[in-house]
């Protein structure tokens, strides 16, 4: 291995010391010396490098085989996919045709069933209309008879109510005259009562005024008698109550 590095160093020295070619970046080297050094490098390389080269060659062969196998597998897969796709498309077309046929059959059956239902419904509707017309005629006939009866009854009730209203009106008119007379009499009685009340109030006021005057005179006489009695007491004499009572009795 050491010889390899020496040979490489010598090659570098030869290239560095070689004469250059004017106007270019090339140089002139001795061919024999360079080839000899390259042979030395080849001889100095260990045999393991040859084994490594064999390994690399075997790796390249394996890679190429794997690539070929992969290409073959991809081709087979593409072929199988195309086959499956064609089969699926064929199945889909067949299923679509079957579904379309079944749908057409179901639509035809549904249309026939619908037409039958329409016919039945039309017949039932005609029956219902006829029955309804019959019931309408019956009900309207009974209603017309009932309406005539109610109109006659209402007319009779109206005439009876009018007669009763006239009678009640006459009765109320007579009651109104009585009420007016009663109001007039009550007004007269109230006026008489007010006049009598005023007269009695006047007489009562006069009576009370007279009694108050007499009471005032009696009180004055009594006060004068009391004053004389007090004066006599102050003079150490007995009061003359008998004379005062006699005067008071005379005034009464």
Secondary structure, 3 states (H helix, E strand, C coil): CHHHHHHHHHHHHHHHHCEECCCCCCEECCHHHHHHHHHHHHHHCCCHHHHHHHHHHHHHHHHHHHHHHHHHHHHHHHHHHHHHHHHHHHHHHHHHHHHHHHHHHHHHHHHHHHHHHHHHHHHHHHHHHHHHHHHHHHHHHHHHHHHHHHHHHHHHHHHHHHHHHHHHHHHHHHHHHHHHHHHHHHHHHHHHHHHHHHHHHHHHHHHHHHHHHHHHHHHHHHHHHHHHHHHHHHCCCCCCHHHHHHHHHHHC
